[in-house]
């Protein structure tokens, strides 16, 4: 299994270094998307991040491309959320035949409510979904700090849909009134769309693998 993460910017590179003992103790096959691969001294497999502006969607496409290229299971963690993993994860997690996620936006996301995509912020996205003949109420908005991709998934098709919806949610993150800064904010909705579009079976992680059992946090 590949352990994928991103470290773009000094803050996130330092997060990886702080978790180095945990990563090395469990002998994870670590793959890192980073703007400074030289900082890791070939300890891990690194990939140069070439863009000048980070998009949250890039972590999604990175993880699914690893799955596609290596034909292996991929576990993804945000670099600053590796410290949420319990030792149970390294010792007991054996993967799954289904895509795994930690939670959804039903707790804690202030762009979200029980009426789904009703705020004006989501108008471009709901228009896109309608053009794709997808009911917005069918979209599960996923917490994307941690997720797992089984090796038998159709990553190529999912990547196509992620790359198609990417500019839509990047547009809303720039032009919409969002409390969450950053290009591509709302990527969990884009991930939910791509999985729904491809009829991917999903299930939740066992929360014993996480020190923090809060299923949603906004950093």
FENWOPE-V371817 format. One record per backbone hydrogen bond with DSSP energy under -1.0 kcal/mol. NH is the residue of the N-H (numbers start at 0). CO is the residue of the C=O. Records with the same first field share a line. If there is no record, write none. Layout:
NH = CO, CO
This chain:
1 = 72
2 = 28
3 = 74
4 = 30
6 = 32
12 = 8
13 = 9
14 = 10
15 = 11
16 = 12
17 = 13
18 = 14
19 = 16
22 = 18
23 = 19
24 = 20
25 = 21
26 = 23
27 = 22
29 = 27
30 = 2
31 = 44
32 = 4
33 = 46
38 = 35
39 = 36
42 = 39
44 = 29
46 = 31
48 = 33
55 = 182
57 = 54
60 = 56
61 = 57
62 = 58
63 = 59
64 = 60
65 = 61
66 = 62
67 = 63
68 = 64
69 = 65
70 = 66
73 = 148
74 = 1
75 = 146
76 = 3
77 = 144
80 = 77
83 = 80
84 = 81
85 = 208
88 = 85
90 = 86
91 = 87
92 = 88
98 = 200
99 = 147
100 = 202
104 = 140
111 = 108
115 = 112
117 = 115
121 = 118
122 = 119
125 = 121
126 = 122
127 = 123
128 = 124
129 = 125
130 = 126
131 = 127
132 = 129
133 = 128
137 = 134
138 = 135
141 = 187
142 = 102
146 = 75
147 = 99
148 = 73
152 = 149
154 = 152
157 = 153
158 = 154
159 = 155
160 = 156
161 = 157
162 = 158
163 = 159
164 = 160
165 = 161
168 = 164
169 = 165
170 = 166
171 = 167
172 = 168
173 = 169
174 = 170
175 = 171
177 = 175
184 = 181
188 = 185
189 = 185
190 = 186
191 = 187
192 = 188
193 = 189
194 = 190
195 = 191
196 = 192
197 = 193
198 = 195
199 = 194
202 = 98
204 = 100
208 = 205
209 = 206
210 = 83
